[in-house]
Amino acid sequence: MAAKKQSNQILEVPDGKLGPDLPDASFMFPKGGEWSPLVEHWYEEFRKSPNASMLRTAPAWMAVQLGFATINEMIWSKRYATLMPVVRQLFDELGWTPASLRALKFDVPESNDHAATDGSNYAVIQDIDAWRRKLEAAR
């Protein structure tokens, strides 16, 4: 059985911020809440990250903003035990950890990933006859 080559999609850093600004806190927190400065910072960092390029629709951005509202609520209320599972799921869905990026089959390129290569990521076959013999032996 031949091994199937798995290619990961490369997430690239956007040229600028993607997606909308966080909505006014009064829309998200009608009881007078406000955005935590930490959550605002994290949201801005997310908008500049390669992961933000996965969001292609307004509803996707709305879901992310709701996720950030959950993080905000967790931080202000200190309800880490009850809200962290929801936040952890958000982290997994958006690829915020190396493990979740691997699970989503995404890869963020390192600075020298494509150095001295044509970018094809395929080995150059020097001896086609030897390669065919190995291929036939593997069947």
Beta strands, then each sheet from edge to edge (+ up, - down):
strand 1: 9-10
strand 2: 106-107
sheet 1: 1+ 2+
end
